[in-house]
Amino acid sequence: MTWILHLNGTKACQVCYSGKGGLFEDLDACMECHKPFAVHFKHFPHCLKCLSMFKPDPKVCNPCFLDAKHKVHTKLCAVDNRVKTAMDRMRLQFGLHF
């Protein structure tokens, strides 16, 4: 979970994911964002290669960054839903108002 929070919270990752579709615009920011967590991309062997190159091809790296973005979004939505469910249960059980 900590790597998910890192990918969602660091400045380099915010710059990396700030594009409005298409290729990621700031490849250097994306590389800085993802390199510490390259082990989490092992299901895509070309992602490890992409992150280890000096000047990678943005078209090759794009699917790796999209996959990471999807994982972060999915995980944060799941956590948000768990928190909302717990709060709803507390409201029902204790009559608390948040």
Buried (B, 14 or more C-beta within 10 A) or exposed (E): EEBBEBBBEBEBBEBBBEEEEEEBEBBEBBBBBBEBBBEBBEEEEEBEEBBEEEEBEBEEBBEBBEBBBEBBEEBBEEEEEEEEEEEEEEEEEEEEEE
